[in-house]
Amino acid sequence: MKENFNFRELVAILRKRTVLILVLTIGVTLISGIIQFFMLTPIYQASTQILVHQVGEKKGNATFSDIQINLQYTRTFQALMKNPVILERVRDELDLKESIGSLSGKIMTSTESESEIINISVQDENQKKAAEIANTLTAVLKKEIKQIMKTDRITVLSKADIVESPTPIKPNYKLNLLLSFGAALMTGIALAFFLDFIDDTVARPSQVEKEAGFIYLGSIEQLKNNNSGFGDDHNSNMRMKSGRSEPFGS
């Protein structure tokens, strides 16, 4: 197993593999962007809200018992929204071609704790279609509740609007690109350290001390020849030295 690295050695490894890290990071990020913008279908969401309470019931006059009954109805109505009978009516009114299961998967309901308000969200590839499903669902539910349960406890607080320039809820371009960039960068760094780990080439003085038992005193940098006069004189002196028996410089 290799010796522990110090901070300078870690930086040296990263500098040595800079090209690899950059290529991997930029490549993965670009591929992720291309897949999101050109291959994935954007999904839009439309939302509406309904209030569960007895018609004619004033908030100030509602008793604790009335509130508990409304909360029970809230849970019941949430279950009914995905009931095949309700969804069949919605599908018929909008003349939808999809199955009941597919339609049910697009509908999401939620309510806050101890709240009589039900939030209804519908997701679809077409923003207008999502809004139509949400509004039709509330209308059908309100109508069917009167016939099935003989009660009128639904008030529509807000309808789903059709926006001219809607923003898709999925995919989240910025978040996905950021995650792709971070994952690719970390993968590149990990790959750089892995390649250095499996490389048996002696690249650091500490390896010489450990593997060969030599004491490291220093290093001699390699001089590069240039066109200056010093380099020419140095080369000519070296050639003269090789042809004479006396020490150079005497």
Contacts in CASP RR format, 6 or more apart in sequence:
PFRMAT RR
TARGET T0000
AUTHOR 0000-0000-0000
METHOD contacts of the structure
MODEL  1
MKENFNFRELVAILRKRTVLILVLTIGVTLISGIIQFFMLTPIYQASTQI
LVHQVGEKKGNATFSDIQINLQYTRTFQALMKNPVILERVRDELDLKESI
GSLSGKIMTSTESESEIINISVQDENQKKAAEIANTLTAVLKKEIKQIMK
TDRITVLSKADIVESPTPIKPNYKLNLLLSFGAALMTGIALAFFLDFIDD
TVARPSQVEKEAGFIYLGSIEQLKNNNSGFGDDHNSNMRMKSGRSEPFGS
2 197 0 8 1.000
2 207 0 8 1.000
3 206 0 8 1.000
3 207 0 8 1.000
3 210 0 8 1.000
5 13 0 8 1.000
9 204 0 8 1.000
9 206 0 8 1.000
12 204 0 8 1.000
13 192 0 8 1.000
13 193 0 8 1.000
13 196 0 8 1.000
14 21 0 8 1.000
14 189 0 8 1.000
14 192 0 8 1.000
16 192 0 8 1.000
16 196 0 8 1.000
17 188 0 8 1.000
17 191 0 8 1.000
17 192 0 8 1.000
17 195 0 8 1.000
17 196 0 8 1.000
20 188 0 8 1.000
20 191 0 8 1.000
20 192 0 8 1.000
20 195 0 8 1.000
21 185 0 8 1.000
21 188 0 8 1.000
21 189 0 8 1.000
21 191 0 8 1.000
21 192 0 8 1.000
24 184 0 8 1.000
24 187 0 8 1.000
24 188 0 8 1.000
24 191 0 8 1.000
25 181 0 8 1.000
25 182 0 8 1.000
25 184 0 8 1.000
25 185 0 8 1.000
25 188 0 8 1.000
27 184 0 8 1.000
28 180 0 8 1.000
28 181 0 8 1.000
28 183 0 8 1.000
28 184 0 8 1.000
28 187 0 8 1.000
29 177 0 8 1.000
29 180 0 8 1.000
29 181 0 8 1.000
29 184 0 8 1.000
32 176 0 8 1.000
32 177 0 8 1.000
32 180 0 8 1.000
33 173 0 8 1.000
33 176 0 8 1.000
33 177 0 8 1.000
33 180 0 8 1.000
36 171 0 8 1.000
36 173 0 8 1.000
36 176 0 8 1.000
36 177 0 8 1.000
37 173 0 8 1.000
40 171 0 8 1.000
41 125 0 8 1.000
42 125 0 8 1.000
42 168 0 8 1.000
42 170 0 8 1.000
42 171 0 8 1.000
43 123 0 8 1.000
43 124 0 8 1.000
43 125 0 8 1.000
43 168 0 8 1.000
43 169 0 8 1.000
43 170 0 8 1.000
43 171 0 8 1.000
44 123 0 8 1.000
44 124 0 8 1.000
44 125 0 8 1.000
44 126 0 8 1.000
44 127 0 8 1.000
44 130 0 8 1.000
44 166 0 8 1.000
44 167 0 8 1.000
44 168 0 8 1.000
44 169 0 8 1.000
45 121 0 8 1.000
45 122 0 8 1.000
45 123 0 8 1.000
45 130 0 8 1.000
45 169 0 8 1.000
46 121 0 8 1.000
46 122 0 8 1.000
46 124 0 8 1.000
46 127 0 8 1.000
46 130 0 8 1.000
46 131 0 8 1.000
46 133 0 8 1.000
46 134 0 8 1.000
46 160 0 8 1.000
46 161 0 8 1.000
46 162 0 8 1.000
47 119 0 8 1.000
47 120 0 8 1.000
47 121 0 8 1.000
47 122 0 8 1.000
47 134 0 8 1.000
47 158 0 8 1.000
47 160 0 8 1.000
48 119 0 8 1.000
48 120 0 8 1.000
48 134 0 8 1.000
48 135 0 8 1.000
48 138 0 8 1.000
48 156 0 8 1.000
48 157 0 8 1.000
48 158 0 8 1.000
48 159 0 8 1.000
48 160 0 8 1.000
49 117 0 8 1.000
49 118 0 8 1.000
49 119 0 8 1.000
49 120 0 8 1.000
49 156 0 8 1.000
49 157 0 8 1.000
49 158 0 8 1.000
50 77 0 8 1.000
50 117 0 8 1.000
50 118 0 8 1.000
50 120 0 8 1.000
50 138 0 8 1.000
50 141 0 8 1.000
50 142 0 8 1.000
50 154 0 8 1.000
50 155 0 8 1.000
50 156 0 8 1.000
50 157 0 8 1.000
51 116 0 8 1.000
51 117 0 8 1.000
51 118 0 8 1.000
51 154 0 8 1.000
51 155 0 8 1.000
51 156 0 8 1.000
51 157 0 8 1.000
52 70 0 8 1.000
52 71 0 8 1.000
52 73 0 8 1.000
52 74 0 8 1.000
52 77 0 8 1.000
52 116 0 8 1.000
52 117 0 8 1.000
52 118 0 8 1.000
52 153 0 8 1.000
52 154 0 8 1.000
53 62 0 8 1.000
53 66 0 8 1.000
53 70 0 8 1.000
53 116 0 8 1.000
53 153 0 8 1.000
53 155 0 8 1.000
54 66 0 8 1.000
54 70 0 8 1.000
54 151 0 8 1.000
54 152 0 8 1.000
54 153 0 8 1.000
55 152 0 8 1.000
55 153 0 8 1.000
55 155 0 8 1.000
57 66 0 8 1.000
62 70 0 8 1.000
67 116 0 8 1.000
70 116 0 8 1.000
70 153 0 8 1.000
71 114 0 8 1.000
71 116 0 8 1.000
73 151 0 8 1.000
73 153 0 8 1.000
74 111 0 8 1.000
74 115 0 8 1.000
74 116 0 8 1.000
74 118 0 8 1.000
77 118 0 8 1.000
77 141 0 8 1.000
77 145 0 8 1.000
77 154 0 8 1.000
78 109 0 8 1.000
78 111 0 8 1.000
78 118 0 8 1.000
80 86 0 8 1.000
80 141 0 8 1.000
80 144 0 8 1.000
80 145 0 8 1.000
81 107 0 8 1.000
81 109 0 8 1.000
81 120 0 8 1.000
81 137 0 8 1.000
81 141 0 8 1.000
82 104 0 8 1.000
82 107 0 8 1.000
82 109 0 8 1.000
84 100 0 8 1.000
85 144 0 8 1.000
86 137 0 8 1.000
86 140 0 8 1.000
86 141 0 8 1.000
86 144 0 8 1.000
87 100 0 8 1.000
87 101 0 8 1.000
87 103 0 8 1.000
87 104 0 8 1.000
88 100 0 8 1.000
89 140 0 8 1.000
89 144 0 8 1.000
90 96 0 8 1.000
90 103 0 8 1.000
90 133 0 8 1.000
90 136 0 8 1.000
90 137 0 8 1.000
90 140 0 8 1.000
91 98 0 8 1.000
91 100 0 8 1.000
91 103 0 8 1.000
93 136 0 8 1.000
93 140 0 8 1.000
94 129 0 8 1.000
94 132 0 8 1.000
94 133 0 8 1.000
94 136 0 8 1.000
96 103 0 8 1.000
96 133 0 8 1.000
103 133 0 8 1.000
106 122 0 8 1.000
106 123 0 8 1.000
106 124 0 8 1.000
106 130 0 8 1.000
106 133 0 8 1.000
107 120 0 8 1.000
107 121 0 8 1.000
107 122 0 8 1.000
107 133 0 8 1.000
107 137 0 8 1.000
108 120 0 8 1.000
108 121 0 8 1.000
108 122 0 8 1.000
108 123 0 8 1.000
109 118 0 8 1.000
109 119 0 8 1.000
109 120 0 8 1.000
109 121 0 8 1.000
110 118 0 8 1.000
110 119 0 8 1.000
110 121 0 8 1.000
111 117 0 8 1.000
111 118 0 8 1.000
111 119 0 8 1.000
117 157 0 8 1.000
120 134 0 8 1.000
120 137 0 8 1.000
120 138 0 8 1.000
121 134 0 8 1.000
122 130 0 8 1.000
122 131 0 8 1.000
122 133 0 8 1.000
122 134 0 8 1.000
122 137 0 8 1.000
122 160 0 8 1.000
123 130 0 8 1.000
123 169 0 8 1.000
123 170 0 8 1.000
124 130 0 8 1.000
124 133 0 8 1.000
127 162 0 8 1.000
127 163 0 8 1.000
127 166 0 8 1.000
128 162 0 8 1.000
130 160 0 8 1.000
131 160 0 8 1.000
131 161 0 8 1.000
131 162 0 8 1.000
132 160 0 8 1.000
134 159 0 8 1.000
134 160 0 8 1.000
135 159 0 8 1.000
135 160 0 8 1.000
138 154 0 8 1.000
138 156 0 8 1.000
138 159 0 8 1.000
141 154 0 8 1.000
142 152 0 8 1.000
142 154 0 8 1.000
142 156 0 8 1.000
145 151 0 8 1.000
145 152 0 8 1.000
145 153 0 8 1.000
145 154 0 8 1.000
146 152 0 8 1.000
202 208 0 8 1.000
202 211 0 8 1.000
205 216 0 8 1.000
205 218 0 8 1.000
205 219 0 8 1.000
206 216 0 8 1.000
208 214 0 8 1.000
208 216 0 8 1.000
209 215 0 8 1.000
209 216 0 8 1.000
225 231 0 8 1.000
225 235 0 8 1.000
237 248 0 8 1.000
240 248 0 8 1.000
241 248 0 8 1.000
END
